[in-house]
Amino acid sequence: MKENRKRSIYTLVLLLLVWTSASGWGQKLKDADCLACHSDNTLTKDVNGKQVSLFVDENKLKHSVHGGMFSCVDCHKDVKSLAHESSPAKVRCADCHADAQDAYAHSAHGIARKIGSPAAGCQDCHGGAHEVLAASDPKSPVSHENVPYTCGRCHGQRFLMESRGQTAQPFISYQESVHGRATEKGSQKAAVCTDCHGAHTILAANDAKSPIYKFNVPATCGKCHTDVNNTFMQSIHGTALAHGNQMAPACTDCHGIHSIKARSDPNSPAADKNVSRDICARCHEGVRLSQEFGIPGGRVTSYFDSYHGLAAEGGSLVAANCSSCHGVHNILPSSDPHSTINHDNLGATCGKCHQGVTQKFTQTKVHQGDGVHPNDIGSIAVRWVRIIYISLILLVIGAMFAHNAIIWRRKAVERRRMLNPFMVRMTTNQRWQHLILLTSFIVLVITGFALKFPDTWFAHVFGMGERWRGIIHRVAGVVLMSAGVYHVFYLAAAREGRRLFRDLLPKPKDGFDACYTMLYYLGLRSEKPKFGRFNYAEKAEYWALVWGTALMGVTGVMLWAKVWVGNTLARWWVDIATAVHFYEAILATLAILVWHFYQVFLDPDVYPMNWAWWDGKMPVEQYKHEHALDAEGIDEAEGIDEAEKK
């Protein structure tokens, strides 16, 4: 009933307005005429099956940037009367904002829209059609403090950006940057998206007209950092950039793009501890500059070989880095009289840290590792000192090692002879299996870690390149797996192998033995447990070896045949095999060093080492001490044999 009455009132008002319009009363509609209908928040129209609201908030319209300047029909020009059966045409912002529209049409957003790709339009940034606020209004989506949020509504959406072949990371990085955090705290000076990218004329970074085009970046940053930009453009980097050198760094190459952080932030590439390795090394360490411009490479390596570099790597906060000597934005060639490393200025540069230095002190070369061999008397003297001392070290230390090795061998042999009688602990067959396992394992460790850590000594042991490293690693792997297969047959077919397998099988007693052994050596138990042929530690090591060999063999074959594995199973199986192979290698290597080497070399009971792996023999007294239960069985068997003989 109420709806019918309401509809009747609207119809009456509409007819009255139509009559007044037809009668010639007022040639131009007033806002009040439009709001007579559009102030109703239930007024809608059907658009593609969806009900779209036609409500206009009079209060927001009044306070918008357009509220005091235009009437409704100034924008809705095709509305001549209140009786409009068809929907009015879409308002064109370009009718008033032609310059902004032209700039937008040539921008990345405008071009994307032309080809049918979703992109931000006027209302997406400025707000609803009837609620547009001036940029100076704090409530405006395009006010300085709100720009990041407005851009982030699209550029901060991960899945939205990925669907367009982009990423949301720039927006995320900006939020954590020095600019983003300052803006969040209310700064009106900190750069926001539009300060760098522009407002309507947003262009791709590879467009020469874009403010973020490499050669335009200094001018863009210079809008805020004027003094820094003026200094930079006079530096060797700035002049190279001005001459069109693509290799010359711009502001973003050193400070980052969206992730710019304060120099005091330890995560900033411009922080003192990061400058040399994270910024300067990217250009001055490699051969790129030396090939193109004849600038010596290896500069950062020679720095890190010096006291300054070593101290900085060790955590010193006062040791000089690249910028300490060369400057920051004012870097100039040494030939320039204004350069901090010009010969006449070195006293002042070094004197910042080393007070009282004279010009004579500064005559020593700093970067020696650039392939240049200066012929001044100091450099020649240093080279001869190096040659003499390297020769002396090799001769003296080599003689010392040979001297001690000869004495150690003789003493070890004589001490072993004093321990007679002996018994067989490892047969010849078992010793050969152990030797093959030992050799292949060591080769695998060296060649495997040489790939993972190419800058360590592992990579230079055999003077091998990647091709030979890969071949040696695979051959050693095949040898190890072959030894494992042979060992399985040995356990099944050989009598001594079957006995070995039985004696190595874990038993509940081994768990108690482990606990009682710890209590005994901690002084909490008076009696040491007795062991059989193999104690709990030897059994644990053996079965760990079996498990590790099988696991390394399977994952190694998977990595060797990675294409077949990736095609047959899934690519991520190769990634899993890589991770397992690496971490199992670390576990196995550390287990050998910490566990096995202790029992063979460091245990005081076997010092200087357990010779069983070499000649298979073990002193009878030691065996009775370490394997009392098995020794008692052997004694009983020998006693029975003696009785039978009698």
C-alpha positions as CSV (number, residue, x, y, z in Angstrom):
1,M,0.0,0.0,0.0
2,K,2.8,2.4,1.0
3,E,4.8,1.5,-2.2
4,N,1.8,2.3,-4.4
5,R,1.3,5.6,-2.7
6,K,5.0,6.5,-3.0
7,R,5.0,5.6,-6.7
8,S,1.9,7.8,-7.2
9,I,3.6,10.8,-5.6
10,Y,6.7,10.3,-7.8
11,T,4.5,10.1,-10.9
12,L,2.6,13.3,-9.9
13,V,5.9,15.2,-9.3
14,L,7.3,13.9,-12.6
15,L,4.2,15.0,-14.6
16,L,4.2,18.4,-12.9
17,L,7.9,18.9,-13.8
18,V,7.3,17.8,-17.4
19,W,4.4,20.2,-17.7
20,T,6.4,23.1,-16.3
21,S,9.3,22.2,-18.7
22,A,6.9,22.0,-21.7
23,S,5.3,25.3,-20.7
24,G,8.7,27.0,-21.1
25,W,9.2,27.7,-17.5
26,G,13.1,27.8,-17.2
27,Q,15.2,26.7,-20.2
28,K,17.9,25.1,-17.9
29,L,17.2,22.4,-15.3
30,K,18.3,23.2,-11.8
31,D,20.1,20.8,-9.4
32,A,17.0,20.8,-7.2
33,D,15.0,19.5,-10.2
34,C,17.4,16.5,-10.7
35,L,17.6,15.8,-6.9
36,A,13.9,15.6,-6.7
37,C,14.3,12.0,-8.0
38,H,18.0,11.2,-7.5
39,S,17.9,12.0,-3.7
40,D,16.0,8.8,-3.3
41,N,18.4,6.1,-2.2
42,T,16.1,3.4,-3.5
43,L,16.2,4.7,-7.1
44,T,17.9,2.1,-9.4
45,K,18.1,1.0,-13.0
46,D,18.8,-2.3,-14.6
47,V,22.2,-2.7,-16.2
48,N,22.9,-6.1,-17.7
49,G,20.7,-7.8,-15.1
50,K,22.1,-5.9,-12.1
51,Q,20.4,-3.1,-10.2
52,V,22.6,0.0,-10.3
53,S,21.8,2.8,-7.8
54,L,21.0,6.2,-9.2
55,F,21.2,7.9,-5.8
56,V,23.2,11.1,-5.5
57,D,24.3,12.3,-2.1
58,E,23.5,16.0,-2.1
59,N,25.8,16.7,0.8
60,K,28.8,15.1,-0.9
61,L,28.0,16.7,-4.2
62,K,27.9,20.1,-2.5
63,H,31.3,19.7,-0.9
64,S,33.0,18.2,-4.0
65,V,35.3,20.2,-6.2
66,H,32.5,20.5,-8.7
67,G,29.8,21.4,-6.3
68,G,30.2,25.1,-6.3
69,M,31.2,25.4,-10.0
70,F,28.7,23.4,-12.1
71,S,25.2,22.3,-12.1
72,C,24.1,18.8,-13.0
73,V,23.3,19.6,-16.6
74,D,26.8,21.2,-17.1
75,C,28.2,17.7,-17.1
76,H,25.1,15.8,-18.2
77,K,24.7,17.9,-21.3
78,D,22.3,15.6,-23.1
79,V,19.7,16.0,-20.3
80,K,17.3,18.7,-21.6
81,S,14.2,17.7,-19.7
82,L,13.2,15.8,-16.7
83,A,11.5,13.2,-18.7
84,H,14.4,11.2,-20.0
85,E,13.3,7.7,-20.9
86,S,16.7,6.6,-22.1
87,S,19.8,6.8,-19.8
88,P,21.8,9.9,-20.2
89,A,25.2,9.5,-21.9
90,K,28.2,8.8,-19.9
91,V,29.9,12.0,-18.7
92,R,33.2,12.8,-20.4
93,C,35.8,14.3,-18.1
94,A,37.7,15.3,-21.2
95,D,35.2,18.0,-22.0
96,C,36.7,20.1,-19.2
97,H,40.0,18.4,-18.5
98,A,41.3,18.0,-22.1
99,D,45.0,18.2,-21.1
100,A,44.6,15.6,-18.4
101,Q,42.7,13.3,-20.7
102,D,45.3,13.7,-23.5
103,A,48.1,12.8,-21.0
104,Y,46.1,9.9,-19.7
105,A,45.4,8.6,-23.2
106,H,49.2,8.3,-23.8
107,S,49.9,6.8,-20.4
108,A,50.4,3.1,-19.5
109,H,46.8,3.1,-18.0
110,G,45.3,4.7,-21.1
111,I,47.0,2.4,-23.6
112,A,46.0,-0.6,-21.5
113,R,42.4,0.5,-21.7
114,K,42.6,1.0,-25.5
115,I,43.5,-2.7,-26.0
116,G,40.8,-3.9,-23.6
117,S,42.9,-4.6,-20.6
118,P,41.5,-3.5,-17.2
119,A,43.3,-0.3,-16.0
120,A,42.5,2.6,-13.7
121,G,40.3,5.3,-15.0
122,C,39.4,8.8,-13.7
123,Q,37.0,7.6,-11.0
124,D,39.3,4.8,-9.8
125,C,41.8,7.4,-8.6
126,H,39.7,10.6,-8.0
127,G,36.7,8.9,-6.4
128,G,33.0,8.7,-7.4
129,A,31.6,11.0,-10.1
130,H,29.7,13.2,-7.6
131,E,32.3,13.1,-4.8
132,V,35.5,14.3,-6.5
133,L,37.6,16.3,-4.0
134,A,40.5,18.7,-4.6
135,A,43.9,17.2,-4.3
136,S,44.6,19.6,-1.4
137,D,41.7,18.1,0.6
138,P,43.0,15.5,3.1
139,K,40.0,13.3,2.3
140,S,40.8,13.2,-1.4
141,P,42.1,9.8,-2.7
142,V,44.7,11.8,-4.6
143,S,45.9,13.9,-1.7
144,H,49.6,13.5,-0.9
145,E,49.1,11.2,2.1
146,N,46.5,9.1,0.3
147,V,48.2,8.5,-3.0
148,P,50.0,5.3,-1.9
149,Y,46.8,3.8,-0.6
150,T,44.9,4.8,-3.8
151,C,47.6,3.2,-6.0
152,G,47.8,0.2,-3.7
153,R,44.2,-0.7,-4.3
154,C,45.3,-2.2,-7.5
155,H,49.1,-2.4,-7.3
156,G,49.0,-3.9,-3.9
157,Q,46.8,-6.8,-4.9
158,R,49.0,-9.8,-5.6
159,F,46.7,-11.9,-7.7
160,L,45.3,-8.9,-9.6
161,M,48.8,-7.8,-10.6
162,E,50.0,-11.4,-11.4
163,S,46.9,-11.8,-13.7
164,R,48.3,-8.9,-15.7
165,G,51.9,-10.2,-15.9
166,Q,53.1,-7.9,-13.1
167,T,53.9,-8.2,-9.4
168,A,52.7,-6.5,-6.2
169,Q,56.2,-6.4,-4.8
170,P,57.0,-2.8,-5.7
171,F,54.1,-1.5,-3.6
172,I,55.0,-3.8,-0.7
173,S,58.6,-2.6,-0.9
174,Y,57.5,1.0,-1.0
175,Q,55.6,0.6,2.2
176,E,58.8,-0.6,4.0
177,S,61.0,2.1,2.4
178,V,62.1,5.3,3.9
179,H,59.6,7.2,1.7
180,G,56.7,5.0,2.6
181,R,57.3,5.1,6.3
182,A,57.7,8.8,6.3
183,T,54.4,9.3,4.4
184,E,52.7,6.9,6.8
185,K,53.8,9.2,9.6
186,G,52.3,12.2,7.9
187,S,55.2,13.7,6.1
188,Q,54.2,16.0,3.2
189,K,57.7,16.0,1.7
190,A,58.3,12.3,1.4
191,A,58.0,11.0,-2.2
192,V,54.8,9.2,-3.1
193,C,53.9,7.3,-6.3
194,T,52.9,10.3,-8.4
195,D,56.1,12.2,-7.4
196,C,58.2,9.7,-9.3
197,H,55.8,8.2,-11.9
198,G,53.7,11.3,-12.6
199,A,49.9,11.6,-12.2
200,H,48.1,11.3,-15.6
201,T,51.3,10.8,-17.7
202,I,52.4,7.5,-16.2
203,L,54.7,5.8,-18.7
204,A,56.7,2.6,-18.8
205,A,60.2,2.7,-17.5
206,N,61.6,2.0,-21.0
207,D,59.9,5.0,-22.5
208,A,62.4,7.8,-23.0
209,K,59.8,10.4,-21.8
210,S,59.1,8.6,-18.6
211,P,60.4,10.2,-15.4
212,I,61.7,6.8,-14.3
213,Y,63.6,6.2,-17.5
214,K,67.2,5.5,-16.5
215,F,68.6,8.8,-17.9
216,N,65.7,10.8,-16.3
217,V,66.0,9.3,-12.9
218,P,68.5,11.8,-11.5
219,A,66.2,14.7,-12.5
220,T,63.2,12.9,-11.0
221,C,65.0,12.4,-7.7
222,G,66.5,15.9,-7.9
223,K,63.0,17.4,-7.6
224,C,63.4,16.7,-3.8
225,H,67.1,16.1,-3.5
226,T,68.3,19.1,-5.5
227,D,71.8,19.5,-3.9
228,V,72.6,15.8,-4.1
229,N,71.5,15.7,-7.8
230,N,73.7,18.7,-8.7
231,T,76.7,17.1,-7.0
232,F,76.0,13.7,-8.7
233,M,75.6,15.1,-12.2
234,Q,79.1,16.6,-11.9
235,S,80.6,13.3,-10.8
236,I,82.1,10.7,-13.1
237,H,78.9,8.7,-12.9
238,G,76.7,11.7,-13.6
239,T,78.7,12.9,-16.6
240,A,78.8,9.3,-18.0
241,L,75.0,9.1,-17.6
242,A,74.6,12.5,-19.3
243,H,76.6,11.2,-22.3
244,G,74.2,8.2,-22.7
245,N,76.3,5.5,-21.0
246,Q,73.9,2.8,-20.0
247,M,76.4,1.2,-17.7
248,A,76.8,4.3,-15.5
249,P,74.7,4.0,-12.3
250,A,71.7,6.3,-11.6
251,C,70.3,6.9,-8.2
252,T,68.1,3.7,-8.2
253,D,71.1,1.5,-9.1
254,C,72.7,2.2,-5.8
255,H,69.7,3.1,-3.5
256,G,67.1,0.7,-4.9
257,I,63.8,1.6,-6.6
258,H,60.8,1.1,-4.4
259,S,62.8,-0.4,-1.5
260,I,64.9,2.7,-0.7
261,K,66.0,2.6,2.9
262,A,67.8,5.0,5.2
263,R,71.6,4.8,5.2
264,S,71.4,4.0,8.9
265,D,69.3,0.9,8.2
266,P,71.6,-2.2,8.2
267,N,69.5,-3.6,5.4
268,S,70.2,-0.7,3.1
269,P,72.7,-1.3,0.3
270,A,74.1,2.1,1.1
271,A,74.8,1.2,4.8
272,D,78.5,1.4,5.6
273,K,78.9,-2.4,5.9
274,N,77.1,-3.0,2.6
275,V,78.5,-0.3,0.3
276,S,81.5,-2.1,-1.0
277,R,80.0,-5.6,-1.5
278,D,76.4,-4.7,-2.5
279,I,76.9,-1.5,-4.6
280,C,80.4,-1.0,-5.9
281,A,81.2,-4.6,-6.5
282,R,78.3,-5.0,-9.0
283,C,80.3,-2.9,-11.5
284,H,83.8,-2.6,-10.3
285,E,84.5,-6.3,-9.4
286,G,83.9,-7.9,-12.8
287,V,85.3,-7.6,-16.3
288,R,82.3,-5.6,-17.7
289,L,83.9,-2.2,-17.2
290,S,87.4,-3.3,-18.0
291,Q,86.3,-4.8,-21.4
292,E,84.3,-1.7,-22.4
293,F,86.2,1.2,-20.9
294,G,89.6,-0.2,-19.7
295,I,88.8,0.3,-16.0
296,P,90.6,-2.3,-14.0
297,G,88.4,-5.0,-12.4
298,G,88.9,-6.8,-9.2
299,R,88.8,-3.6,-7.2
300,V,86.6,-4.9,-4.5
301,T,88.5,-8.1,-4.1
302,S,91.7,-6.1,-3.6
303,Y,89.9,-3.9,-1.0
304,F,88.7,-7.0,0.9
305,D,92.3,-8.3,1.0
306,S,93.4,-5.1,2.6
307,Y,93.2,-4.3,6.3
308,H,90.2,-2.0,5.7
309,G,88.3,-4.8,4.0
310,L,89.2,-7.5,6.5
311,A,88.3,-5.2,9.4
312,A,85.0,-4.2,7.9
313,E,84.1,-7.9,7.3
314,G,85.0,-8.5,10.9
315,G,82.4,-6.1,12.0
316,S,84.4,-2.8,12.4
317,L,82.2,0.3,12.2
318,V,85.1,2.7,11.6
319,A,87.1,0.8,8.9
320,A,87.1,2.7,5.6
321,N,84.9,1.4,2.8
322,C,84.8,2.5,-0.9
323,S,82.8,5.7,-0.2
324,S,85.1,6.7,2.7
325,C,87.9,7.4,0.1
326,H,86.1,7.9,-3.2
327,G,83.2,9.9,-1.9
328,V,79.5,9.2,-2.3
329,H,77.7,11.3,-4.9
330,N,80.8,13.4,-5.7
331,I,83.0,10.5,-7.1
332,L,85.5,11.9,-9.6
333,P,88.5,10.3,-11.4
334,S,91.8,10.6,-9.7
335,S,93.0,12.9,-12.4
336,D,90.5,15.5,-11.4
337,P,92.0,18.1,-9.0
338,H,88.7,18.1,-7.1
339,S,88.7,14.3,-6.6
340,T,89.2,13.0,-3.0
341,I,91.7,10.5,-4.4
342,N,93.7,13.0,-6.4
343,H,97.3,12.8,-5.4
344,D,97.2,16.3,-3.9
345,N,94.1,15.5,-1.8
346,L,95.0,12.1,-0.5
347,G,96.6,13.6,2.7
348,A,93.2,15.1,3.6
349,T,91.3,12.0,2.6
350,C,93.5,9.6,4.6
351,G,93.8,12.2,7.4
352,K,90.0,11.8,8.2
353,C,90.9,8.6,10.0
354,H,94.7,8.7,10.2
355,Q,95.5,12.0,11.8
356,G,99.0,13.4,11.2
357,V,99.6,11.7,7.8
358,T,101.9,13.3,5.4
359,Q,102.0,13.2,1.6
360,K,104.8,10.6,1.8
361,F,102.4,8.2,3.7
362,T,99.9,8.4,0.8
363,Q,102.3,7.3,-1.9
364,T,101.6,3.5,-1.4
365,K,99.2,1.9,-3.9
366,V,95.9,0.8,-2.4
367,H,94.5,-1.5,-5.1
368,Q,97.2,-4.0,-5.9
369,G,95.0,-6.9,-7.2
370,D,94.0,-5.4,-10.5
371,G,96.6,-7.3,-12.7
372,V,98.9,-4.2,-12.8
373,H,102.5,-4.7,-11.6
374,P,104.0,-1.3,-10.8
375,N,107.7,-1.0,-11.0
376,D,108.3,1.5,-8.2
377,I,110.9,0.3,-5.7
378,G,108.3,-0.3,-3.0
379,S,106.2,-2.6,-5.2
380,I,109.3,-4.5,-6.4
381,A,110.5,-5.0,-2.9
382,V,107.1,-6.3,-1.8
383,R,107.0,-8.8,-4.7
384,W,110.5,-10.2,-3.7
385,V,109.5,-10.5,-0.1
386,R,106.5,-12.5,-1.1
387,I,108.5,-14.8,-3.4
388,I,111.2,-15.4,-0.7
389,Y,108.7,-16.0,2.1
390,I,106.5,-18.4,0.1
391,S,109.6,-20.4,-0.8
392,L,110.8,-20.3,2.8
393,I,107.4,-21.4,4.1
394,L,107.2,-24.4,1.7
395,L,110.8,-25.4,2.5
396,V,110.7,-25.0,6.3
397,I,107.3,-26.3,7.0
398,G,107.7,-29.1,4.5
399,A,111.0,-30.2,6.3
400,M,109.2,-29.9,9.7
401,F,106.4,-32.1,8.5
402,A,108.7,-34.7,7.0
403,H,110.8,-34.7,10.2
404,N,107.8,-35.3,12.4
405,A,106.2,-37.8,10.1
406,I,109.3,-40.0,10.1
407,I,109.5,-40.0,13.9
408,W,105.8,-40.5,14.4
409,R,105.8,-43.5,12.0
410,R,108.7,-45.2,13.8
411,K,107.3,-44.6,17.3
412,A,103.8,-45.8,16.2
413,V,105.3,-49.0,14.8
414,E,107.4,-49.7,17.8
415,R,104.5,-49.1,20.2
416,R,102.3,-51.4,18.2
417,R,104.9,-54.2,18.4
418,M,104.8,-54.0,22.2
419,L,101.1,-54.8,22.2
420,N,101.5,-58.5,21.0
421,P,99.7,-60.8,20.7
422,F,97.2,-59.8,18.1
423,M,93.9,-61.2,16.8
424,V,92.1,-60.6,13.5
425,R,89.5,-57.9,13.7
426,M,88.9,-57.2,10.0
427,T,89.6,-59.8,7.2
428,T,91.4,-58.8,4.0
429,N,88.1,-58.7,2.1
430,Q,86.5,-56.4,4.7
431,R,89.5,-54.1,4.7
432,W,89.4,-53.7,0.9
433,Q,85.6,-52.9,1.1
434,H,86.4,-50.3,3.8
435,L,89.3,-48.8,1.7
436,I,87.1,-48.4,-1.4
437,L,84.3,-46.9,0.7
438,L,86.7,-44.5,2.4
439,T,88.3,-43.4,-0.8
440,S,85.1,-42.9,-2.8
441,F,83.5,-41.1,0.2
442,I,86.3,-38.6,0.5
443,V,86.3,-37.9,-3.3
444,L,82.5,-37.4,-3.2
445,V,82.8,-35.0,-0.3
446,I,85.4,-32.8,-2.0
447,T,83.8,-32.8,-5.5
448,G,80.3,-32.4,-4.1
449,F,81.0,-29.4,-1.8
450,A,83.2,-27.9,-4.6
451,L,79.9,-27.4,-6.6
452,K,78.0,-25.9,-3.6
453,F,80.9,-23.8,-2.4
454,P,82.9,-22.8,-5.5
455,D,84.9,-20.1,-3.7
456,T,86.3,-22.5,-1.1
457,W,89.4,-24.8,-1.1
458,F,87.1,-27.7,-2.1
459,A,86.9,-26.3,-5.6
460,H,90.6,-26.0,-6.1
461,V,92.0,-29.3,-4.6
462,F,92.4,-31.0,-7.9
463,G,92.6,-27.9,-10.0
464,M,89.5,-29.1,-11.7
465,G,86.9,-27.2,-13.7
466,E,83.2,-28.0,-13.6
467,R,83.4,-30.6,-16.4
468,W,86.0,-32.7,-14.6
469,R,84.5,-32.1,-11.2
470,G,81.2,-33.6,-12.5
471,I,82.9,-36.6,-14.1
472,I,85.0,-37.4,-11.0
473,H,81.9,-37.0,-8.7
474,R,79.8,-39.4,-10.8
475,V,82.6,-42.0,-11.1
476,A,83.1,-41.9,-7.3
477,G,79.4,-42.2,-6.9
478,V,79.3,-45.3,-9.1
479,V,82.2,-46.8,-7.1
480,L,80.4,-46.2,-3.8
481,M,77.2,-47.7,-5.0
482,S,79.0,-50.7,-6.5
483,A,80.7,-51.3,-3.2
484,G,77.3,-51.2,-1.5
485,V,75.9,-53.7,-3.9
486,Y,78.9,-56.0,-3.5
487,H,78.5,-55.7,0.3
488,V,74.9,-56.9,0.1
489,F,76.0,-60.0,-1.8
490,Y,78.9,-60.5,0.6
491,L,76.5,-60.5,3.6
492,A,74.3,-63.1,1.9
493,A,76.9,-65.4,0.2
494,A,80.0,-65.4,2.4
495,R,80.2,-67.2,5.7
496,E,82.1,-64.4,7.4
497,G,79.6,-62.0,5.8
498,R,76.6,-63.8,7.3
499,R,78.3,-63.8,10.7
500,L,79.0,-60.1,10.4
501,F,75.4,-59.4,9.6
502,R,74.2,-61.4,12.7
503,D,76.6,-59.7,15.0
504,L,75.6,-56.2,13.7
505,L,71.9,-56.7,14.2
506,P,70.5,-54.3,16.9
507,K,69.3,-55.8,20.1
508,P,67.4,-54.4,23.1
509,K,70.6,-54.7,25.1
510,D,72.2,-52.1,23.0
511,G,69.8,-49.4,24.3
512,F,70.6,-50.3,27.9
513,D,74.4,-50.4,27.1
514,A,74.2,-46.9,25.8
515,C,72.6,-45.6,29.0
516,Y,74.9,-47.6,31.3
517,T,78.0,-46.4,29.4
518,M,77.0,-42.7,29.8
519,L,76.3,-43.3,33.5
520,Y,79.6,-45.1,34.0
521,Y,81.7,-42.3,32.3
522,L,79.7,-39.7,34.2
523,G,80.7,-41.4,37.5
524,L,77.2,-42.4,38.3
525,R,77.7,-46.2,37.8
526,S,80.6,-48.2,39.2
527,E,80.6,-51.0,36.6
528,K,81.2,-50.6,32.8
529,P,78.8,-52.7,30.6
530,K,80.3,-55.6,28.6
531,F,80.0,-55.6,24.9
532,G,79.9,-58.4,22.3
533,R,81.8,-58.4,19.0
534,F,80.3,-54.9,18.2
535,N,79.1,-52.3,20.7
536,Y,76.1,-50.1,20.4
537,A,78.2,-47.2,18.9
538,E,79.6,-49.4,16.1
539,K,76.2,-50.9,15.3
540,A,74.6,-47.4,15.1
541,E,77.4,-46.2,12.8
542,Y,77.1,-49.3,10.5
543,W,73.3,-49.0,10.0
544,A,73.6,-45.2,9.6
545,L,76.1,-45.9,6.9
546,V,73.8,-48.4,5.2
547,W,70.9,-45.9,5.3
548,G,73.1,-42.9,4.2
549,T,74.6,-44.9,1.3
550,A,71.2,-46.0,0.0
551,L,69.7,-42.5,0.3
552,M,72.7,-40.8,-1.3
553,G,72.7,-43.4,-4.1
554,V,69.0,-43.0,-4.9
555,T,69.0,-39.2,-4.8
556,G,72.3,-39.1,-6.7
557,V,70.8,-41.1,-9.5
558,M,67.7,-38.9,-9.6
559,L,69.9,-35.8,-10.0
560,W,71.9,-37.6,-12.7
561,A,68.8,-38.5,-14.6
562,K,66.9,-35.3,-13.6
563,V,65.2,-34.8,-17.0
564,W,63.8,-38.3,-16.9
565,V,62.7,-37.9,-13.3
566,G,61.1,-34.5,-14.0
567,N,59.2,-35.8,-17.0
568,T,58.1,-39.1,-15.4
569,L,57.2,-37.9,-11.9
570,A,57.2,-34.1,-11.3
571,R,59.8,-31.4,-11.4
572,W,59.6,-30.8,-7.7
573,W,60.9,-34.4,-7.1
574,V,64.2,-33.2,-8.5
575,D,64.2,-30.3,-6.0
576,I,63.5,-32.6,-3.1
577,A,66.3,-35.0,-4.3
578,T,68.7,-32.0,-4.4
579,A,67.8,-30.9,-0.9
580,V,68.0,-34.4,0.6
581,H,71.3,-35.1,-1.2
582,F,72.9,-31.9,0.1
583,Y,71.8,-32.1,3.7
584,E,72.4,-35.9,3.9
585,A,76.0,-35.1,2.7
586,I,76.5,-32.6,5.5
587,L,75.1,-35.1,8.0
588,A,77.3,-37.9,6.8
589,T,80.4,-35.8,6.6
590,L,80.0,-34.4,10.2
591,A,79.1,-37.9,11.5
592,I,82.4,-39.3,10.1
593,L,84.4,-36.4,11.5
594,V,82.7,-36.3,14.9
595,W,81.8,-40.0,15.5
596,H,84.0,-42.3,13.4
597,F,87.2,-40.4,13.6
598,Y,87.0,-40.2,17.4
599,Q,86.8,-44.0,17.6
600,V,89.6,-44.5,15.1
601,F,92.0,-41.7,16.0
602,L,91.1,-39.7,19.1
603,D,90.0,-42.4,21.6
604,P,92.8,-42.5,24.2
605,D,92.5,-46.3,24.3
606,V,93.5,-46.6,20.6
607,Y,95.9,-43.7,20.2
608,P,97.6,-42.9,17.8
609,M,95.0,-44.9,15.9
610,N,93.1,-48.1,15.6
611,W,95.2,-50.1,13.2
612,A,92.5,-52.6,12.3
613,W,91.5,-50.7,9.2
614,W,95.1,-50.9,7.9
615,D,96.3,-54.5,8.8
616,G,93.1,-56.0,10.2
617,K,94.7,-56.8,13.6
618,M,93.8,-55.7,17.1
619,P,95.7,-56.4,20.4
620,V,94.1,-59.3,22.3
621,E,94.2,-57.4,25.6
622,Q,92.5,-54.4,24.0
623,Y,89.9,-56.6,22.5
624,K,89.1,-58.2,25.8
625,H,88.8,-54.8,27.3
626,E,86.5,-53.4,24.6
627,H,84.5,-56.6,23.7
628,A,84.5,-58.6,26.9
629,L,81.5,-60.8,26.1
630,D,82.8,-61.9,22.7
631,A,86.3,-62.4,24.2
632,E,84.8,-64.7,26.9
633,G,83.1,-66.8,24.3
634,I,86.4,-67.1,22.4
635,D,88.3,-68.2,25.6
636,E,85.6,-70.8,26.3
637,A,85.9,-72.2,22.8
638,E,89.7,-72.4,23.1
639,G,89.4,-74.1,26.5
640,I,87.0,-76.7,25.1
641,D,89.5,-77.3,22.2
642,E,92.4,-77.7,24.7
643,A,90.3,-80.2,26.8
644,E,89.4,-82.3,23.7
645,K,93.1,-82.4,22.7
646,K,94.1,-83.7,26.1
